[in-house]
Amino acid sequence: MAAGTDLSHQFTVLEGGYSKDNVSIVEDENFETSESLKQMKIGKPPLNLPVLQHCVNTAQMVATADLELDIEIARIKSPSDEKSGFLPVFRSGSCSEIGPKQYMEDEHICIDNLLEHLGATADCPSPGAFYGVFDGHGGIDAASFIRKNILKFIVEDPHFPACVEKAIKSAYKKADHAFADASSLITSAGTTALTALIFRRTMLIANAGDCRAVLGKRGRAIELSEDHKPNCTSERLRIEKLGGVVYDGYLNGQLSVARALGDWHMKGPKGSTCPLIAEPELQETVLSEEDEFLIMGCDGLWDVMSSQGAVTIARKELMLHNDPERCSRELVREALKRNTCDNLTVVVVCFSPEPPPRIEIPKSRARSRSISAEGLNFLQGVLDSDS
């Protein structure tokens, strides 16, 4: 799925349950009863029948299990953040489980107060926070090394904090090379890396691999990273241009991701070009009052759950107990119930001390549709003729 995909065009997911009683169909002023009934006669759905689009994404259809989640459909008006003076408050929780695999190869990091973590003399804006999910393969060595060092490489980069984007890209490259220099570690180990660096309202998501960051925006799922799979069109073109091949969804028939740190057995000498790269893609977001929480997870979560499904579960959990730790555990538990085949790591970051608010459907924006007696008689005639 493309980074920054906004699913709001189809629907907005709320905390309430879906039922026939709480959905109103907006009337189409140009509705033609006879035309719709003619379509019924030839086997097509009438124009006046409501069509509810559940969790439709232009990139993929949501799994059937996600459709069982309770949802409502509504329109929401965005508040004016400039007038409200919104400033996020960072709260996070995480959960990791080995799942059905023999070894645990995931790592993660959660820092809600970056200035306190770095020390009072640190040269960075406040408030600030840093989060990361690292999905290792070929052992946990690469994931563990990157988790311990990636933030240090970012804040020590000469571009930081004047140009944070350059500092992050440089840090990923330096961390990749530093891992190669750590000769005591296994050269065949590698890891994906997904990080979120937040200063005040500005959030920078950096991703190399197939972990994913999803923003919960009043119930909508906003994807802030792209899954770097080898068979993704843009990644495949890049790989083939550099002499690599994609075989059965694997880079050079060996690796299921197109970007990773480590895996030096598949890379050439430092500085040389090769199909497998450690360069992250960056996505910048300015947080507003509508942005309620961030979900960061390894592919063990997204293999069995859609982005919208995860946001729906997370929002309902946070409305119940307002605890991001319990929320992350529930997402992991749900993924295990859906028989994920991988390790599971989930980080949930809230941007407010309050739970997500209830959202009501504005009554003035929807009205029921009725059909005239003439229309009912015409319908009865069509049904009688068919019988």
N, C-alpha and C positions, 0 to 999 in steps of 0.2 A: 504494500500500500504506500501511496505517496506521502511524504512528510507534509504535515500541515493540512491533511484532509479534514474538512469540516463536514460533519454529517448532519448539520442542522437543517439542510434543505429538505430532508425527508421527514424529520420529526424532532421532538425534544422529549427526552425521557425524564419522567418525574418520579417522586417517591411513592405515589399512590398506586393502587391496583387498577388494572384495566378491566372494564366490564361494559356491557352494552348500555348500562344506565348512565355512565359518565362520559360518553362520547356523543357530541352533537355534530351533525353534518351541516357544513355551511352551504346555504342554498345557492344554486346557480340560477341567476335571473333569466338566462336564455334557455332553460331546460325545455325540451320538446317531448312531451309524454309519448305521443304517437311514434316518434322516431325511435325512442328507446325500446318501445314494445315491439317494433318491427325487428330490431336487432335480437330481441329475445327469441323471436320466431325462427330466426336463422341460426340460432345457437350461440350468439355473442352476448356478453353481459350488457345489460341496459346501461345507458349513460348516467342514469340517476342513482344507480346503486353505489354506496360508499366503498371506496377502496382504501384499506388501511395498510400502509407500507411500513412494516416492522423492520427496523434496523437494516435498511438497504444502503449498501456502500457501492460506489462506482467501481471499486477494485475487486470486491468479493462479496458473496452473499453470506450473511451471518449464519452460523451453525443452527440447526433446528432447535437445539437445546436452549439457545439464547432467546428464542421466541417465546419460551415458556415463562420468562421473567415477567413480572408484573410491570406494565408501563402505562403511562397516560400520554396523550398528545396535546400540545398546547403551543401557543405563540408567546414569546417573552420579549419584553421591551428592555433594552440595555440601559443601565443608569449612566449618568454623566460622571465619569471617574475624575475628570478635571476638577469638578466642583466638590466632590466628596472627599478629596484628599486621601484616597485609599493608600495604605501602606501594609503589605503582607506581614503576618506573624507566622513564623515557621514552626511546625510541629510534625514530627515524623515517627513512623513505626516500620518495622521490617519483619520478615519471616523467611526462613530458608529450610527446605526439607530435601533429603536425599532422593525421595521418590523411589521409583522402581530400579534405579541404576545401582551398580555395585559400589561406586565411589562418589563422593561429593566433590565437585569441581568448581562450584560457584563461590564467589566472594562478593561482598558489598560494603558500602560505607555510608554513614549518615551523620552529618554535622549540621545541627540546627543553628549554631552560633559560630560563624566562621571567625570573627574577630577574637572571640574568647579562645578558640582552638589554636589560632596562630599566635596569639599574644597581643597585648595592648599596643605594642609598637608596630604591628603589621600595617603595611600601606595598602589598605583596601577599604572600600565603602562599607557602611553599616546601615541597616542590618544586612547580613550576608549569610549564605548557607551553601553547603556542598553535599551532593549525593552521587552515588555511583553503584552500578551493577556490572559485575564482571563474570562472564560465563566461560569457564576454562574448558579446554579439551587436551587430551594427551597428558593428563595429570593436572594438579592444582597449582603447580609452580608459577606459571605465567600469571594466572588470575591473582594469586597472592602477592606477587611482586608488583604488579601494576596497582593493586589496591593500596599498597603501602607507600608508593612513590609518586603516583600521578599528580596529586595535589601539590606536592613539593616542587615538581617540575613546572607546574603552572605558575605558582606565586614567585618562583625564583627566576622566571623567564624575564629578560630585559624589556619585553613589550608589556608586562603586567605592572600596574593596572590600566595604563593609558590605552592599550589596544588588547582587550581581553581575547578577542577572536584569534588574533595572531598568537597570543600566548598559549592558548589551548591547543591549536594545531601544532605548534612547535613542541609542546609538552608531550603530546602523543608520540611524535617522532623520536624525541629524546628518550622517552620511557621504553620504546621499542628497541632502540639501540642499546640502552643500558641493560636491558634483559639479555640481549645477545652477549654482552660483555661479562655477564655473571656466569662464568665458566662452570661453576659448580652445579648449575641448573641444567635440566634436560633440554636440548635444543629442539626437540620435536614438540614441546609443549607450547600451547598458544592460548589466547583468550580474546573474546570480544570485549568491548569497553563502551559503556553508556554512562555519561556523566551529566549532571545538572549543576551549573554554577549560577547562583542568584545573588544579585546586589540590588537591594531595595525592590523595585518593581520589574527590573530587567532580568530575565531568565535565559541562559544560554544552554541549550541541549547539544551535546556532542556525542556522536555515535559512530562506531566502527564495528560492524557485525550485525547480528540479528536480535539483540535485545531491543526493547521498544519502550518509548516514553509516550504516555497518553494523558492529556489534560482533561479534567472534568470541569466543564463550563456550564453550570446550571443544568446538569444532567446530560449534556451533549458530550460526545467523545471527540476530542481534537487530537489527531496524531501529530506528534512533534519530532518523529524520527522515521527513517525509512529502513525496512529490513534489507540488509545487504546480502541477499541470496544470489548465488552464481547465475541462476536462470532468470533473474530480473533483467529486463531488456537493457537498461543503461549499464548495469554491471557486466552483462555478457559481452556487450560491444567493447567495453573497456578491456576486458580480459582477452578477448580474441585479437584486439588491436596490438596487445603486448605479447602475443605469441602463445597465450594460454588456451585451454579448451575447457568446455563445460560438458561433462559426461554424466548423464543420469542425474543431473542436478548438483553435481559435485565439481568444484574447481580442480582441474587436472585429475579428476576421478578420485580425489583424496579428501577434500575439505568441503563441508556443507555451507560455508560462508565465504563471501568474496572479499571481506576486509577483516583483519585481525592483527593483534599485536603478538609478537613471538612467531612461532612456526618457522624458525630460521632454516629448517631443512628444506623449505619450499621457496625461500628467497635467495636472491643472489647476494653478492657483496654489498656492504652498506653504500648507499648512494646510487646503486644501479636500479633500473626500472624492472619491475616484475609484475605479473598479474595480481598477486596477493599484496595488498597495501595496508598500512596502518593508519592512513590519513582519515580523520573523521569528517563527517558531514555535520555542519552546524545549523541550528535553527534558533533564532532569537524571538522571544515573546515578551511583550510588555503586559504584566499581570494587571487585571482589573478586578472589581468587586464580584464579577460573575465567575471568575476563575477560583474554584473551590478547592481542588486538590490535584495532585499529580500522581500517576501510577507509573512506576518503573519496574519492568519485569524481564526476566530471561525468556528465551523462546519456549521453555517448558510450560509457561503460562499461556502464551499466545498460540501455541500449537493446538490448544483445545478450547480457547475462549476468544471471542472477538473483542475488539477495543471497546465497542459500545456495551457489550455484555459485562465487561469488567467495571466500567464506569457505573452502570446501573447497580451492580452488586455493592460497589464501594459506597455509593451515595446512600443507599438504603441502610447499610451498616453504620455509617457515620451519623445518620439521623437518629439511629437507635441509641448509640452509646458515645459518639464523638471521640472515638479512640482509634487513631491510625494504626496502632499495633494490632489490635483485635481485627481491624479491617483487613490488614495484610494477611493475617492468619486465615481469615475467612476466604480470601481469594485463593490462597494455597490449598485450603481444604476443598474448595470447589473444583480446582484443577485436578486434584487427586481423584475426586469422585468421577471426573470425566476421563480417567485413565490416561493421564499424560505419561509419556515414555521417557521423561528427562528429569534432571534435577530441577528444583523450583526455588526461585528467589524473587521476592516481591518487596518493593519499598513504596510506601504511601506517604506523601507529603501534603499536609494541610496548610492553607494560607490564611486561616482565620482561627481565633480561639473558639468561635461559635460553630455549632453544627450547621450543615446545609439547611437553608430555610425551606418551608413548605411553599409550593408554588400552586396558585389557584388558576384555573382556566377563567379568563375574563368572560363573564356571561354576555356582555354587550357585543362580543365579537363572534358569537355563534348563535344560530337560531335553527329550530327544527324545520324540516321540510314536510309538507303535506301534499297529498295527491287529491285531485278533484274527483267528484263523483263520476264525471265523464271519463276520466282516466281509469278509474276502478272498473267501470262497465266495459271499457275497451280491453282492459287486461283480462277480465272474465271471459270476454269473447275470444281472445287469443287462446286462453287455456282450454276453453270448450272445444275450439276447432282442432287443437292438438290432440285432444282425447278422442 
